[in-house]
Amino acid sequence: MDEKLIVEFLSPIERATLPKLGLDFSDLEDVAKKTSQDKTTVLRAIGFLKNKGLIESESSEEEVVSLGILGIYYLKKELPERVLLNKLSEKGGILISEIRNVCGLNENEAKIAFGTLKKKALVEIEKGKLNLVAKSSEVTKKMLEELFLEKLPLNVDLIEAQDKLALQNLKSRKDIIKVEIQKKISVKLTELGKKISSRDLDKNLIEQLTPKMIKQNTWKGKKFRRYDLSLPVPRVYGGKRYFVNQAIDYAKSIWLEMGFKEMTGSKIETGFWIFDALFTAQDHPVREMQDTFYLKGMEGKLPDDKKLIESVKKAHEGGIDGSKGWQYKWDEENAKKVLMRTHTTSLSARKLREIRDTKEFPAKYFAIGKCFRNETVDWSHGFEFNQTEGIVVDENANFRQLLGYLIQFYKKMGYEKIRIRPAYFAYTEPSLEVDVFHPVHKKWVELGGAGMFRPEVTIPMFGKHIPVLAWGQGFDRIITEFFEINDLREVYKNDINKLREMKFWRK
């Protein structure tokens, strides 16, 4: 490129930086001082100049010890051990229980000060009292840690032997020092850069045309800086909804388009609505601590509907509509236990009772919400996850309709092929599970269960059996294929770089 054109391409920060460079390497700090610019601005200028071939740069890394937040504070004031030592020098001894009040230290500082002085053999304990045993010369002499803080920042490789003990002692304490890898950048002019820097770098080029300049015609006769559109620029990451929420919004629109209404409810629920109302026996393994997060010290309330409670009890103990139940004595106190919901089907149970009162027949409801289970976390399991729930209450509902709803939902979510197989659940009969084949892990992955609620669930709610289609699908698993996530742990990892690159949900 012609030298004159290169000059016309230079930005103000490049024009300020280029003349301050030579044919020998200068580090970033020196360049910043010479140009009266901050390091960030100089780095930008260096990047622009390097792209134009006007400078060369080299970088190296070094491990540096510098002051942390508390280190800065203690350097201005005093280390806790110095405060305690000075007070002991003044008073001779202090009750251990009074150290915080006498020295004005918090609990953590008092412990550290006491432990440090004891370790240095400057104090001794006698009958609950801390006594000074150090000589006056030892009191006035600065400790290794104090001297070390005054020397910072330091390159780790240059730390002398007597300071290494202070480094180790202070590293074990929070926020006093920090050890970081710092990148050192040095730059120098190329032969082309030397030629350009010797030219007249006009600093009065117009950077942008403003409405005021156009109105007053002050742009006439002035020179505009050229812009090189081929140069790389920083990528701008616009704001967007969290990718899981994008998919949730889309899934909600699917259910709404199919005529469903949304149901919501608390993430904290009683065992009655999560298990008992859904005909899950009280000695079922799923109710044990291994699978469920119970809330300690809390007791929930059962519904005011005594008839419902009696019907649920009867369903469990046996004798409702010819069912044998689970053949055990149902415990009302067990049903009052409070836990984090293990599935959103508790919302369906509550909704059935509400439909009984409103007599909304037929009725279609869905939910998408967070669930919690005490699972072993791996690529396909998490202790928290989203589930999409649904019920259809209709005296004419049948199993074929259930398959239709599920197939349609998965098709709109981007799955052309799913596997539907028979399954068992305590509260549905017949029951099914939906699977998809994972292309990376090369195995079928279960996405969720479905079925028709058993009479033991519906009769206590309605007083008679009414067909209810029901499903609960693992929503987070459903969306992993679209977002190319092969490990469920990545969904809530909140890696900012991955979140920025995550594609927008579109189906």
PyMOL commands that set and color helices and strands:
alter all, ss='L'
color gray80, all
select helices_A, chain A and resi 3-9+12-20+28-35+39-51+69-76+80-91+96-103+107-119+136-140+144-151+156-158+161-171+191-197+211-216+243-257+271-274+276-278+285-287+306-317+332-335+345-358+399-412+455-462+475-480+488-490+496-501
alter helices_A, ss='H'
color red, helices_A
select strands_A, chain A and resi 26-27+55-67+93-95+123-126+129-132+154-155+177-189+261-262+268-270+294-299+337-340+363-372+384-393+419-422+428-438+443-453+468-474
alter strands_A, ss='S'
color yellow, strands_A
deselect
rebuild
show_as cartoon
